[in-house]
Structures are given as structure tokens and as C-alpha cells.
Amino acid sequence: MSRGQSISDFFCDQQRLAIEDIRALYCHPSEFSIEQEFEKLYQRYCLQPIEIIDEEIYATPPRLGSHMTRDGYGRNVRAEFSEMTLCVPIIPNKAVPQILSLAASTSWSTGDPDFRYNEDQSQFEIPFIIEKAEQCAHVLKRTVEEFKEFIEWKNRDIRGGHRCLESTIRKHLAQRLESLERGAVDAELISSNLGLPIKEVPRSEQMNETKRPQKVKETKTMSKIQLFFSHSSVDQELAKSLVELVVGTIEIADEAIRCTSVPGYKLTTGDHTSSTLKKDLKSSSVVIGLLTKQSLSSSYVLFELGAAWGADTRIKPLLGPDADYSELPGPLKENNVVKISDRHAMVQLLNELSETLGVTMKNAARVDWKVTAFVDQVSGLPKP
């Protein structure tokens, strides 16, 4: 099977969606139950692990077949074999097709097994061949063990994703309740000062699912850019990998990032380029300068870095795989420049971004895995 989005990345997306739902919750604190809201959100965004029913595993009767092979003397001979199918029933689970489309964070050494999922009967069907009758028990046992190991790789990542999802939902629900409590106190104070009654809005009249995208869009429009990536458009793939590393390791909103050549972080259609970028640079807390042979010869990149330097904005210069420290212009040499292929330096950069932007880091194991994968990837990118 082809490897798609990883399970860990899938749960990062689920956490973001859950946080959006939590931010949209609006009611009086007395109506707000963390446990009830948690249960609804957790069930909405979790994945049910695949549970094999061991006592119901069975094999179909053998089907005889033959093929041509060579014997010890090099002669063509016909060899007979038996083809069987191992059937592995599971507890009915609507999430199985989605789980199978997601990749585990660690590659399984023997590769994905050859199988098909029979959704109607809630079972996996694994074909295997027996060339000698005395091998049947051994081959059957090995096939079962290898398939169980494959499923466990998936379930292990799902359980890890559930732990992160649970922690994120509980944390943001507590923050939302605190916010609602502050709002209730403020409303009572305002009502007392103005001599006006407070009228509660029933939860049934709150914003429904069809209206939520409009609210998200309005929030994005009002948000300021906090992190600006200065780079050459020729280095689009390298910039994309760097942005994905950052959003995959620290809790930063997409709308707080500007990277003009990466989809999702580009300028909005109709924006005046120079004035918008000037505004973005001014509002940014950090500017990451992606320094490559192409960007060092780009007047736009040097202008952006110069504007950031003039505004006393924190600049984090990263030396690309095709550039050398000796090629940097004078002012940039005064900064501590790190190689983008230096794993330890990239981990330190992410920690610094987390502190400067006031956002939290994701778990250490995920950060280490993401950085290692990023360094391996950029080391293999073709040079422009």
C-alpha cells in the first residue's frame, strides 16, 4: 500500500480542528461542562484502533496450483503448490479504511503485507502459498505474527495521537471555561454600572457548523503576521520543507506565518505586494532568512532582511545546503548563522521560536523525529 499522510500529522490536524471548535463554544459558565464537551470532541476527532479477534482467525481450504521451475540438474519441471487465504476478523470499525491510508511514523522493516480489507465482513484477507505440506503450520503462524505486528505499528501511533489529542482538548477546554468565567464577571459588572439587565443567549442559538468557516475567515483577516520567511522563490521546495517543520513542531497558527511561495501562507489575491509585505515585516516578531546562492543574489531578500534589521526585529539566518559562510555580505556575518543541515542547531532554533513567539513546543520525541526527517530531506534536495 502507498504511504500517505502520517498518523502523527493526521492527529496534529485533528487537534487544530478541535481547538477551533473549542474557541467557538459560547455559553454561560454554569452550562459549561468540561467532561461533557471533552467526550463530544474526543469522539469526534479520535480514531478507533484496529482490534483483532484472535479466537476467530481462520484459513480457507487450500486451492491446488502449479508452476514451472528448475530442479537441481537445471531441468524444467512442474512444481505443485497450495494457495490459501488467512482471514483475520476484527471488531467492526468504520475508521479502518482511513487508518490504512495513513502511514506509521516508523517504517515496518518487511514492508506492508499483501492483504485486502473486506469491509462487509469486517476482516482482513491475506493470501499465502504453501509449497510443502509440512510447512503449512509454520507459514501460517509466521503470517499471523507478521500481520499482527503490522497492525500494532498503526495502533501504537494511534494511541500516541490519542494521548496528545486528550491533553490538547482538556487544556483548551479549561482555558475556554476560564475565559467564559471572566466574560460573565465582566458582563455582571457592566450591567451593574449601566443599570441594564443581562440576557443569556441559549446554546441552541449559538453559531452552528455551517457558520463556523465564516468566523475563522474573519479571525484570519484580523490576525497579524508573527513569523516571516524571507527567501527566493527559486528555493520554493526548501522553504516549504522549512515551514512544514515549524508548523509541525510548535503550536503556531497558520495565519501568523508569511511565506510568499508556499501555498497557505502566500499573499491574499488582490493584495498590494510591497505594502502588504512591509506591513507583515513590521508586525513580525521573528524573520527567518533562508540564505542560499539564489537568495543572496536577490535584491528583494536582502531588502527584507535589511528592513527587519532596521526595525530591530529578531533575525534568524539559516545557511542553505548550497551556500557558504564566506559568501555572506558583511552585515549578515555579524549574526550567528547556522547551517540548515545541522540537526542540533535546528532543534535550538525551534526552541528559540517557541520562546520568542510565546507558543508551546510539541512533545520532544515528535520534534526530534521531525527535525531528523527534515535534515535528511533537505540534504537530498536538488540544488537550483
C-alpha positions as CSV (number, residue, x, y, z in Angstrom):
1,M,0.0,0.0,0.0
2,S,1.2,3.5,-0.7
3,R,2.3,5.7,2.2
4,G,0.2,8.8,2.6
5,Q,-0.1,11.3,5.4
6,S,1.4,10.1,8.7
7,I,-0.8,9.2,11.7
8,S,1.0,11.8,13.8
9,D,0.4,14.6,11.2
10,F,-3.2,13.4,11.0
11,F,-3.7,13.9,14.8
12,C,-2.0,17.4,14.5
13,D,-4.7,18.3,12.1
14,Q,-7.4,16.9,14.4
15,Q,-6.0,18.9,17.3
16,R,-6.2,22.1,15.3
17,L,-9.9,21.3,14.4
18,A,-10.7,20.5,18.0
19,I,-9.2,23.8,19.1
20,E,-11.3,25.7,16.5
21,D,-14.4,24.0,17.9
22,I,-13.5,24.9,21.5
23,R,-12.9,28.6,20.6
24,A,-16.4,28.7,19.0
25,L,-18.0,27.4,22.2
26,Y,-20.2,30.2,23.8
27,C,-22.4,29.8,26.9
28,H,-22.7,30.8,30.5
29,P,-20.1,29.1,32.7
30,S,-22.8,27.4,34.7
31,E,-23.8,25.5,31.5
32,F,-20.3,24.5,30.6
33,S,-19.1,21.0,31.5
34,I,-15.5,20.2,30.6
35,E,-16.2,16.4,30.8
36,Q,-19.2,16.5,28.5
37,E,-17.5,18.8,26.0
38,F,-14.4,16.6,26.2
39,E,-16.3,13.5,25.4
40,K,-18.0,15.0,22.4
41,L,-14.8,16.4,20.9
42,Y,-12.7,13.4,21.7
43,Q,-15.2,11.0,20.0
44,R,-15.4,13.4,17.0
45,Y,-11.6,13.5,16.4
46,C,-10.2,10.2,17.7
47,L,-9.6,7.1,15.6
48,Q,-10.8,3.7,16.9
49,P,-7.7,1.4,16.9
50,I,-8.0,-1.9,15.0
51,E,-8.9,-4.8,17.3
52,I,-8.2,-8.3,16.0
53,I,-10.4,-11.1,17.3
54,D,-7.8,-13.8,17.9
55,E,-10.1,-16.7,18.6
56,E,-11.9,-16.2,15.2
57,I,-8.8,-16.2,12.9
58,Y,-9.1,-19.0,10.3
59,A,-7.7,-20.1,6.9
60,T,-9.6,-21.1,3.8
61,P,-9.2,-24.6,2.3
62,P,-6.2,-24.9,0.0
63,R,-6.5,-24.4,-3.7
64,L,-4.1,-26.5,-5.7
65,G,-1.9,-24.9,-8.4
66,S,1.4,-25.4,-10.2
67,H,4.2,-23.5,-11.9
68,M,7.3,-24.3,-13.9
69,T,10.7,-24.3,-12.1
70,R,14.1,-25.8,-12.4
71,D,15.3,-28.9,-10.4
72,G,18.8,-29.5,-9.1
73,Y,20.0,-30.6,-12.5
74,G,18.8,-27.4,-14.3
75,R,15.8,-29.2,-15.9
76,N,12.4,-27.6,-16.3
77,V,9.9,-29.3,-14.0
78,R,6.4,-28.6,-12.9
79,A,6.1,-27.9,-9.2
80,E,2.8,-28.0,-7.3
81,F,1.7,-25.7,-4.5
82,S,-1.3,-24.9,-2.4
83,E,-2.8,-21.4,-2.2
84,M,-4.6,-20.4,0.9
85,T,-6.1,-17.3,2.4
86,L,-5.7,-16.2,6.1
87,C,-8.8,-14.5,7.3
88,V,-8.4,-12.1,10.3
89,P,-11.7,-10.9,11.7
90,I,-11.8,-7.6,13.6
91,I,-14.3,-5.7,15.8
92,P,-16.4,-3.6,13.3
93,N,-14.6,-0.3,12.8
94,K,-15.6,2.4,10.3
95,A,-12.2,4.1,10.7
96,V,-10.2,1.1,9.2
97,P,-10.0,2.5,5.6
98,Q,-8.8,5.8,6.9
99,I,-6.2,4.1,9.2
100,L,-4.9,2.0,6.3
101,S,-4.4,5.2,4.3
102,L,-2.2,6.7,7.0
103,A,1.5,5.9,7.4
104,A,3.0,4.8,10.7
105,S,5.8,7.1,12.0
106,T,8.3,4.2,11.9
107,S,8.7,2.1,8.7
108,W,8.0,-1.6,9.1
109,S,11.1,-3.4,8.2
110,T,9.5,-6.1,6.0
111,G,7.2,-3.6,4.1
112,D,3.4,-3.6,4.1
113,P,1.9,-7.1,3.8
114,D,-0.1,-8.2,0.9
115,F,-3.7,-8.1,2.0
116,R,-7.2,-6.7,1.3
117,Y,-9.8,-5.4,3.7
118,N,-13.3,-7.0,3.4
119,E,-15.4,-4.2,4.8
120,D,-18.7,-6.1,4.5
121,Q,-17.3,-8.9,6.7
122,S,-15.0,-6.8,8.9
123,Q,-12.0,-8.9,8.2
124,F,-8.6,-8.8,6.6
125,E,-7.8,-11.4,4.0
126,I,-4.1,-12.4,3.4
127,P,-3.2,-14.8,0.6
128,F,-0.2,-17.1,1.1
129,I,1.4,-20.1,-0.7
130,I,2.4,-23.5,0.7
131,E,4.8,-25.5,-1.4
132,K,5.3,-28.3,1.1
133,A,2.6,-29.7,3.3
134,E,4.9,-29.9,6.3
135,Q,5.5,-26.1,6.1
136,C,1.8,-25.2,6.5
137,A,1.7,-24.7,10.3
138,H,5.0,-22.7,10.2
139,V,3.9,-20.4,7.4
140,L,0.5,-19.8,8.9
141,K,1.9,-18.9,12.3
142,R,4.5,-16.6,10.7
143,T,1.9,-14.9,8.5
144,V,-0.4,-14.2,11.5
145,E,2.5,-12.8,13.7
146,E,3.8,-10.5,10.9
147,F,0.3,-9.2,10.2
148,K,-0.4,-8.5,13.9
149,E,2.9,-6.7,14.1
150,F,1.9,-4.5,11.1
151,I,-1.4,-3.6,12.8
152,E,0.4,-2.9,16.1
153,W,2.6,-0.3,14.3
154,K,-0.5,1.5,13.3
155,N,-2.2,1.2,16.7
156,R,0.9,2.4,18.6
157,D,0.8,5.7,16.7
158,I,-2.9,6.0,17.2
159,R,-2.6,5.6,20.9
160,G,0.1,8.2,21.0
161,G,-2.1,10.5,18.9
162,H,-5.0,9.9,21.4
163,R,-2.8,11.0,24.3
164,C,-1.8,14.2,22.6
165,L,-5.4,14.8,21.5
166,E,-6.8,14.3,25.0
167,S,-4.2,16.6,26.5
168,T,-4.8,19.4,24.0
169,I,-8.6,19.2,24.3
170,R,-8.6,19.3,28.1
171,K,-6.1,22.1,28.2
172,H,-8.0,24.3,25.8
173,L,-11.4,23.5,27.4
174,A,-10.0,24.7,30.7
175,Q,-8.7,27.9,29.1
176,R,-12.1,28.4,27.4
177,L,-14.0,27.9,30.7
178,E,-11.7,30.5,32.3
179,S,-12.4,32.9,29.5
180,L,-16.1,32.4,29.8
181,E,-16.0,32.9,33.6
182,R,-14.1,36.2,33.1
183,G,-16.6,37.3,30.5
184,A,-19.5,36.5,32.9
185,V,-17.9,38.6,35.6
186,D,-17.3,41.5,33.2
187,A,-20.9,41.3,32.0
188,E,-22.2,41.5,35.6
189,L,-20.0,44.5,36.3
190,I,-21.1,46.3,33.1
191,S,-24.8,45.5,33.8
192,S,-24.4,46.9,37.3
193,N,-22.8,50.1,36.1
194,L,-25.3,50.7,33.3
195,G,-28.4,49.5,35.2
196,L,-29.3,47.2,32.3
197,P,-30.3,43.5,32.6
198,I,-28.2,40.7,31.2
199,K,-29.9,38.4,28.7
200,E,-28.3,35.0,28.2
201,V,-28.1,33.6,24.6
202,P,-29.3,29.9,24.6
203,R,-26.8,27.4,23.3
204,S,-29.3,26.4,20.6
205,E,-28.9,29.9,19.1
206,Q,-25.1,29.7,19.1
207,M,-23.1,29.6,15.8
208,N,-23.7,26.3,14.0
209,E,-21.3,24.3,11.9
210,T,-22.3,26.0,8.6
211,K,-21.4,29.4,10.0
212,R,-18.1,28.5,11.6
213,P,-15.9,28.8,8.5
214,Q,-17.0,32.5,8.2
215,K,-15.8,33.2,11.8
216,V,-12.5,31.5,11.1
217,K,-12.1,33.6,8.0
218,E,-12.7,36.8,9.9
219,T,-10.2,35.9,12.5
220,K,-7.6,35.2,9.9
221,T,-8.2,38.6,8.3
222,M,-7.6,40.4,11.6
223,S,-4.6,38.3,12.7
224,K,-1.1,39.8,12.4
225,I,1.9,38.0,11.0
226,Q,4.3,36.9,13.7
227,L,6.8,34.8,11.7
228,F,8.1,36.0,8.3
229,F,10.2,33.7,6.0
230,S,12.5,35.7,3.7
231,H,13.6,33.6,0.7
232,S,14.0,33.4,-3.0
233,S,11.1,31.9,-5.0
234,V,13.6,29.6,-6.7
235,D,14.0,27.9,-3.3
236,Q,10.3,27.1,-3.0
237,E,10.8,23.4,-2.1
238,L,13.3,24.2,0.6
239,A,11.1,26.9,2.0
240,K,8.1,24.6,2.0
241,S,10.0,21.9,3.9
242,L,11.1,24.6,6.5
243,V,7.6,25.9,7.0
244,E,6.2,22.3,7.4
245,L,8.9,21.7,10.0
246,V,8.0,24.8,12.0
247,V,4.2,24.2,12.0
248,G,4.8,20.5,12.8
249,T,6.8,21.2,15.9
250,I,5.4,24.4,17.5
251,E,1.8,25.5,18.2
252,I,1.6,28.4,15.8
253,A,-1.4,29.4,13.8
254,D,-1.2,29.3,10.0
255,E,-2.4,32.8,9.8
256,A,0.5,34.0,11.8
257,I,3.0,32.9,9.1
258,R,4.0,34.6,5.9
259,C,6.0,32.7,3.3
260,T,5.1,34.0,-0.2
261,S,5.9,30.9,-2.3
262,V,4.3,28.3,-0.1
263,P,0.5,27.6,-0.6
264,G,-1.5,28.5,2.5
265,Y,1.0,31.2,3.6
266,K,1.0,33.4,0.4
267,L,-0.4,36.9,0.0
268,T,-4.2,37.1,-0.5
269,T,-5.4,37.7,-4.1
270,G,-5.6,41.4,-4.7
271,D,-3.1,42.4,-2.0
272,H,-0.6,45.2,-2.9
273,T,2.6,43.2,-2.7
274,S,5.1,45.8,-1.4
275,S,2.8,47.5,1.1
276,T,1.5,44.2,2.4
277,L,5.0,42.7,2.9
278,K,6.1,45.9,4.5
279,K,3.2,45.7,7.0
280,D,4.0,42.0,7.6
281,L,7.6,42.7,8.3
282,K,6.7,45.4,10.7
283,S,4.3,43.2,12.7
284,S,6.6,40.1,12.7
285,S,8.4,39.1,15.9
286,V,10.9,37.0,14.0
287,V,12.2,37.0,10.5
288,I,13.8,33.8,9.2
289,G,16.3,34.4,6.4
290,L,16.8,31.4,4.1
291,L,20.3,32.1,2.7
292,T,21.1,30.2,-0.5
293,K,23.1,31.1,-3.6
294,Q,19.8,32.3,-5.2
295,S,18.6,34.4,-2.2
296,L,22.0,36.0,-1.6
297,S,21.7,37.4,-5.2
298,S,18.1,38.5,-4.7
299,S,17.6,42.2,-4.0
300,Y,14.2,41.5,-2.5
301,V,15.6,39.1,0.1
302,L,18.4,41.5,1.1
303,F,15.9,44.4,1.2
304,E,13.6,42.3,3.5
305,L,16.4,41.4,5.8
306,G,17.6,45.0,5.8
307,A,14.2,46.2,6.7
308,A,14.0,43.7,9.6
309,W,17.4,44.8,10.8
310,G,16.4,48.4,10.7
311,A,13.2,47.7,12.7
312,D,15.3,45.8,15.3
313,T,13.3,42.6,14.6
314,R,14.9,39.3,15.6
315,I,16.6,37.8,12.5
316,K,17.3,34.1,12.3
317,P,19.6,33.5,9.4
318,L,19.8,29.9,8.1
319,L,22.5,28.9,5.6
320,G,21.1,26.6,2.9
321,P,22.8,23.4,1.7
322,D,24.3,25.2,-1.4
323,A,25.7,28.3,0.3
324,D,28.9,29.0,2.3
325,Y,29.5,31.4,5.2
326,S,32.2,33.2,3.1
327,E,29.5,34.3,0.6
328,L,27.5,36.3,3.2
329,P,27.5,40.1,2.9
330,G,29.2,42.0,5.7
331,P,26.2,42.8,7.9
332,L,24.9,39.2,7.9
333,K,28.2,37.9,9.1
334,E,27.7,39.8,12.4
335,N,24.7,37.4,13.1
336,N,25.0,33.9,14.4
337,V,24.3,32.0,11.2
338,V,23.6,28.2,11.4
339,K,23.6,25.5,8.8
340,I,20.1,24.3,7.9
341,S,21.5,20.8,7.8
342,D,22.7,21.0,11.4
343,R,20.2,18.9,13.4
344,H,21.1,20.3,16.9
345,A,21.1,23.9,15.6
346,M,17.6,23.4,14.1
347,V,16.3,22.0,17.4
348,Q,17.7,25.0,19.2
349,L,16.1,27.3,16.6
350,L,12.7,25.8,17.2
351,N,13.1,26.2,21.0
352,E,14.0,29.9,20.4
353,L,11.0,30.4,18.1
354,S,8.7,28.9,20.8
355,E,10.1,31.3,23.5
356,T,10.1,34.4,21.3
357,L,6.6,33.8,19.9
358,G,5.2,32.7,23.2
359,V,3.9,29.4,21.9
360,T,4.3,25.9,23.1
361,M,6.5,23.2,21.7
362,K,5.1,19.8,20.7
363,N,6.4,16.7,22.5
364,A,10.2,16.2,22.4
365,A,10.1,12.8,20.6
366,R,8.0,14.4,17.8
367,V,10.3,17.4,17.5
368,D,13.4,15.1,17.3
369,W,11.8,12.9,14.6
370,K,10.6,15.9,12.6
371,V,14.0,17.6,12.6
372,T,15.8,14.4,11.7
373,A,13.4,13.8,8.7
374,F,13.8,17.5,7.7
375,V,17.6,17.4,7.7
376,D,17.6,14.1,5.7
377,Q,15.2,15.7,3.2
378,V,17.0,19.0,2.7
379,S,20.3,17.2,2.3
380,G,18.8,15.3,-0.6
381,L,17.1,18.3,-2.3
382,P,18.5,19.1,-5.8
383,K,20.5,22.3,-5.9
384,P,19.0,25.1,-8.1
